[in-house]
């Protein structure tokens, strides 16, 4: 069971890592920099009091949806929680771990979820900038952690809402839908930029 769970985990990680990087590359390409501070500064402009976040552009919204799907799969959250499919694999590759070792795996998943939420807030939601220009007096760390906590709440909400996919559905969704759509989003963003 541990070997089957590990094989599922590796297949899922490889399948969803590529769309994750391609959707992040869209933002890097539009900003012209890999510096996260410059990415936030590029989004820290207001037009009529509304922010210029990348999620509000057509290419940015598509890239954000692809980023959200890929990060959900990378963090092994439902419906992409096949590596630890309790009903068919007896907890997958966690079978050999119990006690504190299992707690470290579980903590690692939540730390990973926190980090991808922080990166998503930085890339698509303006990072530490306020959502409206008249709220810029609120400290920037409150805005950043508020966006991260909202993203984590959505992760937890999706886990309790969506059913688990089968392994073939997971792989077909990654290679036949998410990857071509992320390549199309990258192409559209390139046309938008140049």
C-alpha positions in Angstrom: 0.0 0.0 0.0 2.8 2.4 0.7 4.4 1.8 -2.7 1.1 2.4 -4.5 0.5 5.6 -2.5 4.0 6.8 -3.3 3.5 6.1 -7.0 0.3 8.0 -7.0 2.0 10.9 -5.1 4.8 11.1 -7.6 2.5 10.9 -10.6 0.3 13.7 -9.2 3.2 15.9 -8.3 4.7 15.7 -11.7 1.4 16.2 -13.4 0.4 19.4 -11.6 3.9 21.0 -11.1 4.1 22.0 -14.7 0.8 23.9 -14.8 1.7 25.5 -11.5 5.0 26.9 -12.9 3.4 27.9 -16.2 0.6 29.9 -14.4 3.3 31.6 -12.2 5.3 32.3 -15.3 2.4 34.3 -16.8 2.7 36.9 -13.9 6.5 37.0 -14.2 6.2 37.6 -17.9 3.7 40.4 -17.5 5.7 42.1 -14.8 9.1 41.6 -16.4 10.7 40.6 -13.2 11.0 37.6 -10.9 11.3 39.9 -7.8 8.2 39.5 -5.7 8.5 43.1 -4.5 8.4 44.4 -8.0 5.4 42.1 -8.8 3.5 43.6 -5.9 4.6 47.2 -6.9 3.3 46.6 -10.4 -0.1 45.7 -8.9 -0.1 48.5 -6.3 -1.7 51.1 -8.7 -5.3 52.3 -8.3 -7.7 53.5 -11.0 -10.7 55.2 -9.6 -9.9 53.8 -6.2 -9.9 50.2 -7.4 -6.7 48.1 -7.5 -4.9 46.9 -10.5 -4.4 43.3 -9.3 -3.6 40.7 -11.9 -6.6 38.6 -11.0 -8.8 41.3 -12.5 -7.3 40.9 -16.0 -8.6 38.1 -18.3 -5.2 36.3 -18.5 -4.6 36.8 -14.8 -8.0 35.4 -13.8 -7.4 32.3 -16.0 -3.8 31.9 -14.6 -5.2 32.3 -11.1 -7.7 29.5 -11.6 -5.0 27.3 -13.0 -2.7 28.2 -10.1 -5.5 27.4 -7.6 -6.2 24.0 -9.2 -2.5 23.1 -9.3 -1.8 24.2 -5.7 -4.8 22.2 -4.5 -3.4 19.2 -6.2 0.1 19.9 -5.0 -1.0 20.2 -1.4 -3.0 16.9 -1.7 -6.3 18.5 -0.8 -9.6 17.2 -1.9 -10.6 16.4 -4.7 -6.9 15.7 -5.4 -6.1 13.7 -2.3 -5.4 10.4 -4.0 -1.9 9.8 -2.5 -3.6 9.3 0.9 -6.8 7.7 -0.4 -7.9 6.3 2.9 -10.7 4.1 1.5 -8.7 2.2 -1.1 -5.1 2.5 0.0 -5.2 2.5 3.9 -3.8 6.0 4.1 -1.5 5.6 1.2 2.2 6.2 2.0 1.3 7.2 5.5 0.8 3.6 6.4 4.3 3.2 7.7 4.2 6.4 9.8 2.4 7.0 13.1 2.7 9.2 16.0 5.1 12.1 15.7 6.3 11.1 12.2 2.8 11.3 10.9 2.3 14.6 12.7 5.3 16.0 10.8 3.8 14.9 7.5 0.5 16.5 8.4 2.2 19.7 9.5 4.2 19.7 6.3 1.0 19.7 4.3 -0.3 22.7 6.1 3.0 24.6 5.9 3.0 23.9 2.2 -0.6 25.1 2.0 0.4 28.3 3.8 3.3 29.0 1.5 1.4 28.5 -1.8 -1.4 30.7 -0.3 1.2 33.4 0.4 2.7 33.1 -3.1 -0.7 33.2 -4.7 -1.6 36.3 -2.7 1.6 37.9 -3.9 1.3 37.0 -7.5 -2.4 37.6 -8.1 -4.0 39.5 -5.3 -1.6 42.4 -4.9 0.5 41.0 -2.0 0.5 43.5 0.9 -1.4 46.3 -0.9 -4.8 47.4 0.2 -7.9 46.4 -1.9 -9.0 50.0 -2.1 -7.0 53.2 -2.1 -8.9 54.7 0.8 -7.9 51.7 3.0 -4.1 52.2 2.5 -3.8 53.5 6.1 -4.3 49.9 7.4 -0.9 48.2 7.9 0.3 46.1 5.0 0.9 42.9 7.0 -2.8 42.8 7.9 -3.7 42.8 4.3 -1.2 40.1 3.4 -2.2 37.8 6.2 -5.9 38.4 5.6 -5.5 37.4 1.9 -3.5 34.3 3.0 -6.1 33.3 5.6 -8.9 33.7 3.1 -7.1 31.4 0.7 -6.6 28.8 3.4 -10.3 29.0 4.3 -11.1 28.3 0.7 -8.7 25.3 0.8 -10.4 23.9 3.9 -13.9 24.7 2.4 -13.1 22.8 -0.8 -11.8 19.8 1.2 -15.2 19.5 2.9 -17.2 20.1 -0.2 -15.8 18.2 -3.2 -15.7 14.4 -3.7 -12.5 12.6 -4.5 -11.5 11.9 -8.2 -10.4 8.6 -9.5 -6.7 8.2 -10.5 -7.5 8.1 -14.3 -9.7 11.2 -14.0 -6.9 13.0 -12.1 -4.3 12.3 -14.8 -6.7 13.0 -17.7 -7.6 16.3 -16.1 -4.0 17.3 -15.6 -2.6 16.4 -19.0 -5.7 16.9 -21.3 -7.2 20.1 -19.7 -5.0 21.9 -17.2 -1.7 21.8 -19.1 -3.1 22.8 -22.5 -5.1 25.6 -20.9 -2.0 26.9 -19.0 -0.1 26.9 -22.3 -2.9 28.8 -23.9 -3.0 31.3 -21.0 0.8 31.8 -21.4 0.3 32.5 -25.1 -2.6 34.9 -24.6 -0.5 36.8 -21.9 2.4 37.0 -24.3 0.1 38.5 -27.0 -1.4 40.9 -24.4 2.1 42.0 -23.3 3.8 42.3 -26.8 
